């Protein structure tokens, strides 16, 4: 599935700091914790909570965020639809990576078991 150049550029220049509070709100509203959110982000990116705080303070873009990340080798197991896009069909690598993160946060908020979210079973 092709995304538009404008869509991909908007995602690349969006800051992690602008989206992170929304992730927190979304998971907490559904009874999940910030620690669980951090566990999910760490699984996908390799970042520890202190790394996330540094990136929030530095206002890194998603392009910078994922350039520094060590993507989990099982990230390709993240499939399904998020924001109207089928993840496995997204052609732009950065857009796909951001949608991986969105999908994991969505699964956490929907109450999915952590071992399923982290693709361990």
C-alpha positions as CSV (number, residue, x, y, z in Angstrom):
1,X,0.0,0.0,0.0
2,X,1.4,3.3,-1.0
3,X,1.2,6.3,1.3
4,X,1.5,9.8,-0.2
5,X,4.8,11.7,-0.1
6,X,3.1,14.4,2.0
7,X,1.8,11.8,4.5
8,X,5.3,10.2,4.9
9,X,6.9,13.7,5.3
10,X,4.4,14.6,7.9
11,X,5.2,11.5,9.9
12,X,9.0,11.9,9.5
13,X,8.9,15.5,10.9
14,X,6.4,14.8,13.7
15,X,8.2,14.8,17.1
16,X,8.0,11.9,19.4
17,X,7.4,14.4,22.2
18,X,4.2,15.5,20.6
19,X,2.8,12.0,20.3
20,X,4.1,10.4,23.6
21,X,1.5,12.1,25.9
22,X,-1.3,10.8,23.7
23,X,0.1,7.3,24.0
24,X,0.2,7.7,27.8
25,X,-3.4,9.0,27.9
26,X,-4.6,6.2,25.7
27,X,-3.2,3.4,27.7
28,X,-3.9,4.9,31.2
29,X,-7.6,5.5,30.2
30,X,-7.9,1.8,29.5
31,X,-6.3,0.8,32.8
32,X,-2.8,0.1,31.6
33,X,0.4,1.7,33.0
34,X,3.2,3.9,31.8
35,X,5.6,1.1,32.7
36,X,3.7,-1.3,30.4
37,X,3.9,1.4,27.6
38,X,7.6,1.7,28.2
39,X,8.0,-2.1,28.0
40,X,6.3,-2.1,24.6
41,X,8.4,0.8,23.3
42,X,11.6,-0.9,24.6
43,X,10.6,-4.2,22.9
44,X,10.2,-2.4,19.6
45,X,13.0,0.1,19.7
46,X,15.5,-1.0,22.3
47,X,15.2,2.3,24.1
48,X,15.1,2.5,27.9
49,X,12.8,5.0,29.7
50,X,15.8,7.3,30.2
51,X,16.4,7.3,26.5
52,X,12.7,8.2,25.9
53,X,13.0,11.1,28.3
54,X,16.1,12.4,26.5
55,X,14.3,12.2,23.2
56,X,11.2,14.0,24.6
57,X,13.4,16.8,26.0
58,X,15.3,17.0,22.7
59,X,12.1,17.1,20.6
60,X,13.5,14.4,18.2
61,X,11.4,13.7,15.1
62,X,10.2,10.3,14.4
63,X,12.8,10.1,11.6
64,X,15.6,10.7,14.3
65,X,13.8,8.5,16.8
66,X,13.8,5.4,14.5
67,X,17.3,6.2,13.1
68,X,18.6,5.7,16.6
69,X,16.4,2.7,17.4
70,X,17.4,-0.9,17.1
71,X,14.2,-2.4,15.7
72,X,13.2,-5.7,17.2
73,X,13.8,-8.6,14.7
74,X,10.2,-9.7,15.3
75,X,8.7,-6.3,14.4
76,X,7.6,-7.7,11.1
77,X,5.2,-10.0,13.0
78,X,3.2,-6.8,13.7
79,X,0.3,-7.0,11.3
80,X,-3.2,-5.6,10.9
81,X,-4.8,-2.3,10.2
82,X,-4.0,1.0,12.0
83,X,-5.1,4.5,11.0
84,X,-6.7,3.0,7.9
85,X,-3.5,1.4,6.6
86,X,-2.6,-2.3,6.5
87,X,0.8,-2.3,8.2
88,X,2.3,-5.2,6.2
89,X,1.5,-3.3,2.9
90,X,3.1,0.0,3.8
91,X,6.1,0.6,1.5
92,X,7.9,3.5,3.3
93,X,10.1,2.0,6.0
94,X,9.8,4.9,8.4
95,X,6.0,5.1,8.1
96,X,5.8,1.4,8.7
97,X,7.9,1.7,11.8
98,X,5.8,4.5,13.2
99,X,2.7,2.4,12.5
100,X,4.3,-0.6,14.3
101,X,4.5,1.6,17.4
102,X,1.0,2.9,16.9
103,X,-0.3,-0.7,16.6
104,X,1.5,-1.9,19.8
105,X,0.1,1.0,21.8
106,X,-3.4,0.3,20.4
107,X,-3.1,-3.4,21.4
108,X,-1.9,-2.4,24.9
109,X,-4.9,0.0,25.3
110,X,-7.3,-2.7,24.1
111,X,-6.2,-5.0,26.9
112,X,-4.3,-7.6,24.9
113,X,-1.9,-9.7,26.9
114,X,1.7,-8.5,27.1
115,X,3.1,-11.8,25.7
116,X,0.9,-11.4,22.6
117,X,1.8,-7.8,22.2
118,X,5.5,-8.6,22.4
119,X,5.0,-11.5,19.9
120,X,6.5,-14.1,22.3
121,X,3.9,-16.8,21.9
